[in-house]
Amino acid sequence: MGSLFLILIFFGLFAIYDAIRKVNNNILEQTKELKRIREELAKNNKN
């Protein structure tokens, strides 16, 4: 019973880690996209 509890805790922690990693990757992607859009807008405004 104790080992089952430990396995469930391990998988729970892994699920939390994976969710945080996905959110972080999403934030990084959005930041890169916003930077690209800002650069394009600045370039278009100069012309």
mmCIF file as gemmi writes it, N, C-alpha and C atoms, coordinates in Angstrom:
data_model
loop_
_atom_site.group_PDB
_atom_site.id
_atom_site.type_symbol
_atom_site.label_atom_id
_atom_site.label_alt_id
_atom_site.label_comp_id
_atom_site.label_asym_id
_atom_site.label_entity_id
_atom_site.label_seq_id
_atom_site.pdbx_PDB_ins_code
_atom_site.Cartn_x
_atom_site.Cartn_y
_atom_site.Cartn_z
_atom_site.occupancy
_atom_site.B_iso_or_equiv
_atom_site.pdbx_formal_charge
_atom_site.auth_seq_id
_atom_site.auth_asym_id
_atom_site.pdbx_PDB_model_num
ATOM 1 N N . MET Axp A 1 ? 0.821 -1.195 0 1 0 ? 1 A 1
ATOM 2 C CA . MET Axp A 1 ? 0 0 0 1 0 ? 1 A 1
ATOM 3 C C . MET Axp A 1 ? 0.869 1.265 0 1 0 ? 1 A 1
ATOM 4 N N . GLY Axp A 2 ? 1.945 1.217 0.752 1 0 ? 2 A 1
ATOM 5 C CA . GLY Axp A 2 ? 2.832 2.373 0.816 1 0 ? 2 A 1
ATOM 6 C C . GLY Axp A 2 ? 3.521 2.634 -0.499 1 0 ? 2 A 1
ATOM 7 N N . SER Axp A 3 ? 3.911 1.546 -1.188 1 0 ? 3 A 1
ATOM 8 C CA . SER Axp A 3 ? 4.592 1.726 -2.477 1 0 ? 3 A 1
ATOM 9 C C . SER Axp A 3 ? 3.633 2.29 -3.528 1 0 ? 3 A 1
ATOM 10 N N . LEU Axp A 4 ? 2.374 1.902 -3.469 1 0 ? 4 A 1
ATOM 11 C CA . LEU Axp A 4 ? 1.375 2.44 -4.39 1 0 ? 4 A 1
ATOM 12 C C . LEU Axp A 4 ? 1.217 3.942 -4.161 1 0 ? 4 A 1
ATOM 13 N N . PHE Axp A 5 ? 1.198 4.342 -2.896 1 0 ? 5 A 1
ATOM 14 C CA . PHE Axp A 5 ? 1.096 5.754 -2.546 1 0 ? 5 A 1
ATOM 15 C C . PHE Axp A 5 ? 2.295 6.529 -3.075 1 0 ? 5 A 1
ATOM 16 N N . LEU Axp A 6 ? 3.491 5.974 -2.944 1 0 ? 6 A 1
ATOM 17 C CA . LEU Axp A 6 ? 4.7 6.631 -3.448 1 0 ? 6 A 1
ATOM 18 C C . LEU Axp A 6 ? 4.67 6.759 -4.966 1 0 ? 6 A 1
ATOM 19 N N . ILE Axp A 7 ? 4.189 5.736 -5.649 1 0 ? 7 A 1
ATOM 20 C CA . ILE Axp A 7 ? 4.094 5.784 -7.117 1 0 ? 7 A 1
ATOM 21 C C . ILE Axp A 7 ? 3.108 6.87 -7.538 1 0 ? 7 A 1
ATOM 22 N N . LEU Axp A 8 ? 1.974 6.953 -6.854 1 0 ? 8 A 1
ATOM 23 C CA . LEU Axp A 8 ? 0.989 7.986 -7.175 1 0 ? 8 A 1
ATOM 24 C C . LEU Axp A 8 ? 1.55 9.382 -6.933 1 0 ? 8 A 1
ATOM 25 N N . ILE Axp A 9 ? 2.299 9.566 -5.85 1 0 ? 9 A 1
ATOM 26 C CA . ILE Axp A 9 ? 2.924 10.865 -5.581 1 0 ? 9 A 1
ATOM 27 C C . ILE Axp A 9 ? 3.924 11.197 -6.69 1 0 ? 9 A 1
ATOM 28 N N . PHE Axp A 10 ? 4.725 10.211 -7.09 1 0 ? 10 A 1
ATOM 29 C CA . PHE Axp A 10 ? 5.71 10.435 -8.151 1 0 ? 10 A 1
ATOM 30 C C . PHE Axp A 10 ? 5.025 10.878 -9.442 1 0 ? 10 A 1
ATOM 31 N N . PHE Axp A 11 ? 3.967 10.16 -9.841 1 0 ? 11 A 1
ATOM 32 C CA . PHE Axp A 11 ? 3.271 10.524 -11.077 1 0 ? 11 A 1
ATOM 33 C C . PHE Axp A 11 ? 2.573 11.873 -10.954 1 0 ? 11 A 1
ATOM 34 N N . GLY Axp A 12 ? 2.088 12.192 -9.772 1 0 ? 12 A 1
ATOM 35 C CA . GLY Axp A 12 ? 1.473 13.495 -9.554 1 0 ? 12 A 1
ATOM 36 C C . GLY Axp A 12 ? 2.493 14.614 -9.706 1 0 ? 12 A 1
ATOM 37 N N . LEU Axp A 13 ? 3.672 14.435 -9.114 1 0 ? 13 A 1
ATOM 38 C CA . LEU Axp A 13 ? 4.732 15.435 -9.24 1 0 ? 13 A 1
ATOM 39 C C . LEU Axp A 13 ? 5.191 15.564 -10.688 1 0 ? 13 A 1
ATOM 40 N N . PHE Axp A 14 ? 5.291 14.441 -11.383 1 0 ? 14 A 1
ATOM 41 C CA . PHE Axp A 14 ? 5.69 14.483 -12.783 1 0 ? 14 A 1
ATOM 42 C C . PHE Axp A 14 ? 4.656 15.226 -13.626 1 0 ? 14 A 1
ATOM 43 N N . ALA Axp A 15 ? 3.374 15.01 -13.337 1 0 ? 15 A 1
ATOM 44 C CA . ALA Axp A 15 ? 2.312 15.703 -14.078 1 0 ? 15 A 1
ATOM 45 C C . ALA Axp A 15 ? 2.389 17.208 -13.839 1 0 ? 15 A 1
ATOM 46 N N . ILE Axp A 16 ? 2.657 17.613 -12.598 1 0 ? 16 A 1
ATOM 47 C CA . ILE Axp A 16 ? 2.792 19.037 -12.291 1 0 ? 16 A 1
ATOM 48 C C . ILE Axp A 16 ? 3.999 19.613 -13.02 1 0 ? 16 A 1
ATOM 49 N N . TYR Axp A 17 ? 5.121 18.891 -12.984 1 0 ? 17 A 1
ATOM 50 C CA . TYR Axp A 17 ? 6.331 19.351 -13.686 1 0 ? 17 A 1
ATOM 51 C C . TYR Axp A 17 ? 6.054 19.512 -15.184 1 0 ? 17 A 1
ATOM 52 N N . ASP Axp A 18 ? 5.389 18.536 -15.783 1 0 ? 18 A 1
ATOM 53 C CA . ASP Axp A 18 ? 5.1 18.578 -17.212 1 0 ? 18 A 1
ATOM 54 C C . ASP Axp A 18 ? 4.177 19.747 -17.552 1 0 ? 18 A 1
ATOM 55 N N . ALA Axp A 19 ? 3.19 20.008 -16.711 1 0 ? 19 A 1
ATOM 56 C CA . ALA Axp A 19 ? 2.276 21.131 -16.952 1 0 ? 19 A 1
ATOM 57 C C . ALA Axp A 19 ? 3.026 22.459 -16.884 1 0 ? 19 A 1
ATOM 58 N N . ILE Axp A 20 ? 3.904 22.609 -15.897 1 0 ? 20 A 1
ATOM 59 C CA . ILE Axp A 20 ? 4.68 23.852 -15.772 1 0 ? 20 A 1
ATOM 60 C C . ILE Axp A 20 ? 5.603 24.014 -16.974 1 0 ? 20 A 1
ATOM 61 N N . ARG Axp A 21 ? 6.203 22.92 -17.43 1 0 ? 21 A 1
ATOM 62 C CA . ARG Axp A 21 ? 7.102 22.981 -18.589 1 0 ? 21 A 1
ATOM 63 C C . ARG Axp A 21 ? 6.344 23.418 -19.84 1 0 ? 21 A 1
ATOM 64 N N . LYS Axp A 22 ? 5.141 22.896 -20.033 1 0 ? 22 A 1
ATOM 65 C CA . LYS Axp A 22 ? 4.342 23.27 -21.201 1 0 ? 22 A 1
ATOM 66 C C . LYS Axp A 22 ? 3.937 24.741 -21.151 1 0 ? 22 A 1
ATOM 67 N N . VAL Axp A 23 ? 3.548 25.222 -19.979 1 0 ? 23 A 1
ATOM 68 C CA . VAL Axp A 23 ? 3.183 26.634 -19.836 1 0 ? 23 A 1
ATOM 69 C C . VAL Axp A 23 ? 4.39 27.517 -20.118 1 0 ? 23 A 1
ATOM 70 N N . ASN Axp A 24 ? 5.552 27.127 -19.593 1 0 ? 24 A 1
ATOM 71 C CA . ASN Axp A 24 ? 6.766 27.904 -19.811 1 0 ? 24 A 1
ATOM 72 C C . ASN Axp A 24 ? 7.123 27.956 -21.299 1 0 ? 24 A 1
ATOM 73 N N . ASN Axp A 25 ? 7.032 26.826 -21.983 1 0 ? 25 A 1
ATOM 74 C CA . ASN Axp A 25 ? 7.318 26.805 -23.422 1 0 ? 25 A 1
ATOM 75 C C . ASN Axp A 25 ? 6.339 27.677 -24.187 1 0 ? 25 A 1
ATOM 76 N N . ASN Axp A 26 ? 5.087 27.669 -23.76 1 0 ? 26 A 1
ATOM 77 C CA . ASN Axp A 26 ? 4.072 28.502 -24.395 1 0 ? 26 A 1
ATOM 78 C C . ASN Axp A 26 ? 4.398 29.98 -24.229 1 0 ? 26 A 1
ATOM 79 N N . ILE Axp A 27 ? 4.812 30.364 -23.031 1 0 ? 27 A 1
ATOM 80 C CA . ILE Axp A 27 ? 5.168 31.762 -22.765 1 0 ? 27 A 1
ATOM 81 C C . ILE Axp A 27 ? 6.363 32.167 -23.62 1 0 ? 27 A 1
ATOM 82 N N . LEU Axp A 28 ? 7.362 31.297 -23.722 1 0 ? 28 A 1
ATOM 83 C CA . LEU Axp A 28 ? 8.541 31.614 -24.531 1 0 ? 28 A 1
ATOM 84 C C . LEU Axp A 28 ? 8.172 31.771 -26.001 1 0 ? 28 A 1
ATOM 85 N N . GLU Axp A 29 ? 7.307 30.9 -26.5 1 0 ? 29 A 1
ATOM 86 C CA . GLU Axp A 29 ? 6.869 31.005 -27.904 1 0 ? 29 A 1
ATOM 87 C C . GLU Axp A 29 ? 6.131 32.315 -28.143 1 0 ? 29 A 1
ATOM 88 N N . GLN Axp A 30 ? 5.24 32.679 -27.228 1 0 ? 30 A 1
ATOM 89 C CA . GLN Axp A 30 ? 4.477 33.915 -27.391 1 0 ? 30 A 1
ATOM 90 C C . GLN Axp A 30 ? 5.394 35.13 -27.332 1 0 ? 30 A 1
ATOM 91 N N . THR Axp A 31 ? 6.411 35.079 -26.48 1 0 ? 31 A 1
ATOM 92 C CA . THR Axp A 31 ? 7.354 36.185 -26.378 1 0 ? 31 A 1
ATOM 93 C C . THR Axp A 31 ? 8.119 36.354 -27.686 1 0 ? 31 A 1
ATOM 94 N N . LYS Axp A 32 ? 8.555 35.246 -28.263 1 0 ? 32 A 1
ATOM 95 C CA . LYS Axp A 32 ? 9.271 35.308 -29.549 1 0 ? 32 A 1
ATOM 96 C C . LYS Axp A 32 ? 8.363 35.861 -30.64 1 0 ? 32 A 1
ATOM 97 N N . GLU Axp A 33 ? 7.109 35.431 -30.641 1 0 ? 33 A 1
ATOM 98 C CA . GLU Axp A 33 ? 6.154 35.896 -31.651 1 0 ? 33 A 1
ATOM 99 C C . GLU Axp A 33 ? 5.9 37.392 -31.502 1 0 ? 33 A 1
ATOM 100 N N . LEU Axp A 34 ? 5.735 37.864 -30.259 1 0 ? 34 A 1
ATOM 101 C CA . LEU Axp A 34 ? 5.521 39.293 -30.035 1 0 ? 34 A 1
ATOM 102 C C . LEU Axp A 34 ? 6.73 40.107 -30.474 1 0 ? 34 A 1
ATOM 103 N N . LYS Axp A 35 ? 7.922 39.608 -30.209 1 0 ? 35 A 1
ATOM 104 C CA . LYS Axp A 35 ? 9.14 40.31 -30.625 1 0 ? 35 A 1
ATOM 105 C C . LYS Axp A 35 ? 9.192 40.415 -32.147 1 0 ? 35 A 1
ATOM 106 N N . ARG Axp A 36 ? 8.845 39.315 -32.824 1 0 ? 36 A 1
ATOM 107 C CA . ARG Axp A 36 ? 8.847 39.317 -34.282 1 0 ? 36 A 1
ATOM 108 C C . ARG Axp A 36 ? 7.82 40.315 -34.828 1 0 ? 36 A 1
ATOM 109 N N . ILE Axp A 37 ? 6.651 40.348 -34.218 1 0 ? 37 A 1
ATOM 110 C CA . ILE Axp A 37 ? 5.603 41.275 -34.667 1 0 ? 37 A 1
ATOM 111 C C . ILE Axp A 37 ? 6.031 42.715 -34.447 1 0 ? 37 A 1
ATOM 112 N N . ARG Axp A 38 ? 6.654 43.001 -33.282 1 0 ? 38 A 1
ATOM 113 C CA . ARG Axp A 38 ? 7.126 44.368 -33.013 1 0 ? 38 A 1
ATOM 114 C C . ARG Axp A 38 ? 8.165 44.793 -34.047 1 0 ? 38 A 1
ATOM 115 N N . GLU Axp A 39 ? 9.081 43.878 -34.377 1 0 ? 39 A 1
ATOM 116 C CA . GLU Axp A 39 ? 10.11 44.203 -35.368 1 0 ? 39 A 1
ATOM 117 C C . GLU Axp A 39 ? 9.486 44.482 -36.733 1 0 ? 39 A 1
ATOM 118 N N . GLU Axp A 40 ? 8.496 43.686 -37.115 1 0 ? 40 A 1
ATOM 119 C CA . GLU Axp A 40 ? 7.824 43.91 -38.4 1 0 ? 40 A 1
ATOM 120 C C . GLU Axp A 40 ? 7.077 45.243 -38.401 1 0 ? 40 A 1
ATOM 121 N N . LEU Axp A 41 ? 6.413 45.563 -37.308 1 0 ? 41 A 1
ATOM 122 C CA . LEU Axp A 41 ? 5.69 46.835 -37.227 1 0 ? 41 A 1
ATOM 123 C C . LEU Axp A 41 ? 6.652 48.017 -37.293 1 0 ? 41 A 1
ATOM 124 N N . ALA Axp A 42 ? 7.761 47.923 -36.59 1 0 ? 42 A 1
ATOM 125 C CA . ALA Axp A 42 ? 8.751 49.012 -36.622 1 0 ? 42 A 1
ATOM 126 C C . ALA Axp A 42 ? 9.314 49.162 -38.023 1 0 ? 42 A 1
ATOM 127 N N . LYS Axp A 43 ? 9.547 48.065 -38.678 1 0 ? 43 A 1
ATOM 128 C CA . LYS Axp A 43 ? 10.074 48.094 -40.045 1 0 ? 43 A 1
ATOM 129 C C . LYS Axp A 43 ? 9.065 48.712 -41.005 1 0 ? 43 A 1
ATOM 130 N N . ASN Axp A 44 ? 7.807 48.357 -40.855 1 0 ? 44 A 1
ATOM 131 C CA . ASN Axp A 44 ? 6.748 48.893 -41.731 1 0 ? 44 A 1
ATOM 132 C C . ASN Axp A 44 ? 6.493 50.373 -41.465 1 0 ? 44 A 1
ATOM 133 N N . ASN Axp A 45 ? 6.658 50.821 -40.226 1 0 ? 45 A 1
ATOM 134 C CA . ASN Axp A 45 ? 6.43 52.227 -39.898 1 0 ? 45 A 1
ATOM 135 C C . ASN Axp A 45 ? 7.532 53.109 -40.451 1 0 ? 45 A 1
ATOM 136 N N . LYS Axp A 46 ? 8.734 52.577 -40.631 1 0 ? 46 A 1
ATOM 137 C CA . LYS Axp A 46 ? 9.838 53.368 -41.17 1 0 ? 46 A 1
ATOM 138 C C . LYS Axp A 46 ? 9.645 53.666 -42.652 1 0 ? 46 A 1
ATOM 139 N N . ASN Axp A 47 ? 8.961 52.762 -43.344 1 0 ? 47 A 1
ATOM 140 C CA . ASN Axp A 47 ? 8.769 52.933 -44.802 1 0 ? 47 A 1
ATOM 141 C C . ASN Axp A 47 ? 7.702 53.903 -45.126 1 0 ? 47 A 1
